[in-house]
Amino acid sequence: RMLVDLAGPALTIALLGALSLSAWVSLQTGGAQEDRVEKFVPEAALEGHEEAAEAFLALSVLVLVVAAAGLLNGKVGAVARYTATAGTVALLIAGYQVGHSGGALVYEHGAAQAYVGPGATTVSTERTR
């Protein structure tokens, strides 16, 4: 047998593939919105978020490839499986960085102002009783 049992790893690889695809789509849509938001947000903050998103995409694809190599039997497959496991931890950290920098764009730098036009309603932060 050259491949390990595919039942469990197939789900992992499918999820990593979906993650990589969604990271790519997010990067494309974020790039498309950059011109609109850059009027309100410092360039350094936008670049930091974009670089974090690019790193996340690259890491997600790398972990996907390594996880696929984990389907192999023997030492190569075993090393790939351990490496992919460590890679998912790195993906969690990278995902946090992208989310944190994106949140900073909105909550610290006011990126949402790009989407508020004349006549837009504001949401009250006061609780009603």
N, C-alpha and C positions, 0 to 999 in steps of 0.2 A: 504494500500500500504506500502510495506516495503522498496522499492527502489525509488529513485527520478527518474525523467525523464532522460533516458540514452543518449539522442542524443548528448548534449554538453559534458557531462563528459566522454563519451566514447572516444572522440577525445583526450581529455586531458590525459586520462589514456594510450591510445595507444602511444601518443608522449612521455610520461614519461617512458613507457616500452622501446621504441626505444632508448631513451636517456640512460637508464640503460644498455641496451644491447651494445650500442656503447661505453659506458664507460668501460665495461668489455672487449670488443674486443681491445680497445686502451691500456688497462692495459696489456693484454696478448702480444700484438705486441711490446709494449714498453719494457716489460721484456725480450722478445726475442732479442732485439737490445742492451740490456744493456752491454753485454760482448764486443761488437764491439766498443761502444762509451766510455766505462770506461777508455780506454787508453788515451783519450784526455780531459776528464772532471773530475774535483775533485769529489771524492766519496760523499762528503757532498751535493753537488749540485744534483747529481743523486738521492740520498736518499730523499732529500727534494721534488723533483719532483714526485718520486714514492709515497711518503706518501701523497702528495696533490692529486694524482690520485686515490689512495685507498680511501681517505676521500670522494672524489667526487662520486666514485662508491657507497660507503656505503650510502651517503646522498641521491643519486638519487633513490636507491632502497627503502630507508625509505620513501621518499616523494611519491613514487609510491604506497606503501602499504597504507599510510595515505590517499592519494587521492582516492584509491579504497574504503576505509572505508567511504569516503565522499558520496558514493552512497546510504548509509543508510539514512532513514528518521529520524527525531527526533533530539534530542540534540546531540547524538553521531555523526551523519552525519554532523550536522552544525559545531560542534567543529572540526571535521576532515577536512571539507572544508576550514575553516579559517586557520587551521594549515598547510594544504597543500599549501595554498597561501603564507603563511610566508616561508614555506620550499622552494618554488620556488625562492624567493628572496635570501635565503641562497645558493641555487644552483648556482645562478648567481655569487655570491661572490666566491664560491668554484671553479667554472669554470674559473673565472678570475685568481685565484691563480694557477691553473694547467697550463693555457695558459701562464701566466707570467713566471712561473718557466721553462716551456718548451722553451720559447723564450730565456730565459737567458742561457739555455744549448747551444743553437745554436749561439746566437749573442754575448754572453759574454765569454763563455767557449770554443767555437769552436767545438761543437759536430759534425758539418757537416764535419770536417776533416776526420772522420771515413768513409765517403762515397766518398772521393776524392782519386782516385787512380792514378797511373802513366798514363800520357797521357791525363788526364782529362783537359778539357778546362775551363778557368775561364771566368766569366762574367764581363765585364767592367762596372764600375759605372759611367763612363763619358758619357755625352749625346752627341749624334752625331747630326750634323746640316745639 
